[in-house]
Amino acid sequence: MQPWMYVVLLGLVVIVYARFLPKEQMAASGKMTVVQEIEETIEHFAAEMDEQNQSLLDLFSKTKQDYEVELAKLAGRLETLEKQKHELSQELTKVHFKDQGNSTAISTIDLELGQQAAAGEPQALVEESIVAEEEPVYAGLSMKSRYAELFSLHDQGKGVEAIAKKLGMNKGEVSLILQLSRQEEMTRA
């Protein structure tokens, strides 16, 4: 049973008990009787319970509305992100096919150079154009030119730790730059 039912039953017991009390005693007291006080208390309690129940219902309905609004926002955002993902994947596919087209163009250039060599053009011109094709785009940004001070200290015989301390770099960073420089030299050789 619920608590409010206990209160109602208690009220009924008090009312029945009040009926058995002598009527003279009740009439003699001009004040509010105990039964009336209990009835008013029960009515007041019931009114408070109704107010609390109504406020809880209002709170739940507001929370539900907030949840639905937030859910709609998230659904819209998800839809937008899915569209962006689809557009980016299409762009990536286009770029991939474009890169494949560029590699085909490079193969065509190699084929044309071979045909020029067969046609009797000087070998130096053919080799020069092949070298021009193979040079990296970042030829001006070699490791030694970007980190000239680091390499000058290294050429003076300074150690990785001393170079790092002098330039305010990490030892791992200095070692990595030196290693990348060696690899760069090996690929150019």
C-alpha positions as CSV (number, residue, x, y, z in Angstrom):
1,M,0.0,0.0,0.0
2,Q,1.1,3.6,-0.6
3,P,1.8,6.0,2.2
4,W,-1.2,8.3,1.4
5,M,-3.5,5.3,1.9
6,Y,-2.2,4.9,5.5
7,V,-2.9,8.5,6.1
8,V,-6.5,8.2,4.8
9,L,-7.1,5.1,6.9
10,L,-5.7,6.8,10.0
11,G,-8.0,9.7,9.3
12,L,-11.0,7.4,9.0
13,V,-10.1,5.7,12.3
14,V,-9.9,9.1,14.0
15,I,-13.3,10.1,12.5
16,V,-14.9,6.9,13.7
17,Y,-13.4,7.3,17.1
18,A,-14.7,10.9,17.2
19,R,-18.2,9.6,16.5
20,F,-18.1,7.5,19.6
21,L,-17.0,10.4,21.9
22,P,-19.8,12.0,23.9
23,K,-21.5,14.8,22.0
24,E,-21.7,16.9,25.1
25,Q,-17.9,17.0,25.4
26,M,-17.6,18.2,21.8
27,A,-20.3,20.8,22.2
28,A,-18.9,22.1,25.4
29,S,-15.6,23.0,23.8
30,G,-16.2,26.0,21.6
31,K,-12.9,25.5,19.9
32,M,-12.1,23.4,16.9
33,T,-12.4,19.8,17.7
34,V,-9.7,17.2,17.3
35,V,-11.6,15.6,14.4
36,Q,-11.8,18.8,12.5
37,E,-8.1,19.5,13.1
38,I,-7.3,16.0,11.8
39,E,-9.5,16.5,8.8
40,E,-7.9,19.8,7.9
41,T,-4.4,18.2,8.4
42,I,-5.4,15.4,6.1
43,E,-6.8,17.8,3.5
44,H,-3.7,20.0,3.7
45,F,-1.4,16.9,3.3
46,A,-3.4,15.7,0.3
47,A,-3.1,19.2,-1.3
48,E,0.7,19.2,-0.7
49,M,1.0,15.7,-2.2
50,D,-1.0,16.9,-5.3
51,E,1.3,19.9,-5.7
52,Q,4.4,17.8,-5.4
53,N,3.1,15.3,-7.9
54,Q,2.3,18.1,-10.3
55,S,5.7,19.6,-9.9
56,L,7.3,16.2,-10.6
57,L,5.2,15.7,-13.7
58,D,6.1,19.2,-14.9
59,L,9.8,18.5,-14.3
60,F,9.6,15.2,-16.1
61,S,7.8,16.7,-19.1
62,K,10.4,19.6,-19.3
63,T,13.2,17.1,-19.1
64,K,11.6,15.0,-21.8
65,Q,11.3,18.1,-24.1
66,D,14.9,19.1,-23.4
67,Y,16.0,15.5,-24.3
68,E,14.0,15.6,-27.5
69,V,15.5,19.0,-28.5
70,E,19.0,17.8,-27.8
71,L,18.4,14.5,-29.6
72,A,17.2,16.5,-32.7
73,K,20.3,18.7,-32.6
74,L,22.6,15.7,-32.4
75,A,20.7,13.9,-35.2
76,G,21.1,17.0,-37.4
77,R,24.8,17.3,-36.5
78,L,25.3,13.6,-37.3
79,E,23.6,14.0,-40.7
80,T,25.8,17.0,-41.5
81,L,29.0,15.1,-40.5
82,E,27.9,12.1,-42.6
83,K,27.4,14.4,-45.6
84,Q,30.9,16.0,-45.0
85,K,32.4,12.5,-44.8
86,H,30.7,11.5,-48.0
87,E,31.9,14.6,-49.8
88,L,35.5,14.2,-48.5
89,S,35.6,10.6,-49.6
90,Q,34.4,11.6,-53.0
91,E,37.2,14.3,-53.1
92,L,39.7,11.7,-52.0
93,T,38.6,9.4,-54.7
94,K,39.0,12.1,-57.3
95,V,42.4,13.0,-56.0
96,H,43.4,9.4,-56.1
97,F,42.3,9.0,-59.7
98,K,44.0,12.3,-60.5
99,D,47.3,11.0,-59.0
100,Q,47.0,7.8,-61.0
101,G,46.5,10.0,-64.0
102,N,49.7,11.9,-63.1
103,S,51.7,8.7,-62.8
104,T,50.3,7.7,-66.2
105,A,51.5,11.1,-67.5
106,I,54.9,10.5,-66.1
107,S,55.1,7.1,-67.8
108,T,54.1,8.8,-71.0
109,I,56.9,11.4,-70.6
110,D,59.4,8.5,-70.0
111,L,58.0,6.8,-73.2
112,E,58.5,10.1,-75.1
113,L,62.0,10.4,-73.8
114,G,62.8,6.9,-75.0
115,Q,61.4,7.7,-78.4
116,Q,63.5,10.9,-78.6
117,A,66.6,8.9,-77.7
118,A,65.7,6.4,-80.5
119,A,65.2,9.2,-82.9
120,G,68.8,10.2,-82.5
121,E,68.6,13.2,-80.1
122,P,71.8,13.6,-78.1
123,Q,72.0,11.4,-75.0
124,A,72.9,14.3,-72.8
125,L,69.6,16.0,-73.5
126,V,67.7,12.8,-72.7
127,E,69.6,12.3,-69.4
128,E,69.2,15.9,-68.5
129,S,65.4,15.7,-68.9
130,I,65.3,12.5,-66.9
131,V,67.3,14.0,-64.0
132,A,64.9,17.0,-64.1
133,E,61.9,14.7,-63.7
134,E,63.5,12.7,-60.8
135,E,64.6,15.7,-58.7
136,P,62.4,16.3,-55.7
137,V,60.2,19.3,-55.5
138,Y,61.8,20.4,-52.3
139,A,65.4,20.6,-53.6
140,G,66.0,24.0,-52.1
141,L,64.9,22.8,-48.7
142,S,67.7,20.3,-47.9
143,M,68.4,19.4,-44.3
144,K,71.8,21.1,-44.4
145,S,70.3,24.4,-45.6
146,R,67.5,24.4,-43.1
147,Y,69.7,23.5,-40.1
148,A,73.0,25.2,-41.2
149,E,74.1,26.1,-37.6
150,L,73.4,22.5,-36.4
151,F,75.6,21.0,-39.2
152,S,78.3,23.6,-38.7
153,L,78.6,22.5,-35.1
154,H,78.5,18.9,-36.1
155,D,81.3,19.5,-38.7
156,Q,83.4,21.0,-35.9
157,G,83.2,17.7,-34.1
158,K,80.7,18.6,-31.5
159,G,78.6,15.8,-30.0
160,V,74.8,15.5,-30.1
161,E,74.4,16.6,-26.5
162,A,76.6,19.7,-26.9
163,I,74.7,20.7,-30.1
164,A,71.4,20.2,-28.4
165,K,72.4,22.3,-25.4
166,K,73.9,25.1,-27.6
167,L,70.8,25.3,-29.9
168,G,68.2,24.7,-27.1
169,M,66.9,21.5,-28.8
170,N,66.3,18.0,-27.6
171,K,69.0,15.4,-28.1
172,G,66.5,13.2,-30.0
173,E,65.6,16.0,-32.3
174,V,69.3,16.6,-33.2
175,S,69.9,12.9,-33.7
176,L,66.8,12.7,-36.0
177,I,68.0,15.7,-38.1
178,L,71.4,14.2,-38.5
179,Q,70.0,10.8,-39.5
180,L,67.5,12.3,-42.0
181,S,70.4,14.3,-43.5
182,R,72.4,11.1,-44.0
183,Q,69.4,9.4,-45.6
184,E,68.9,12.5,-47.9
185,E,72.6,12.3,-49.0
186,M,72.2,8.6,-49.7
187,T,69.2,9.1,-51.9
188,R,70.9,11.9,-53.9
189,A,74.0,9.8,-54.4
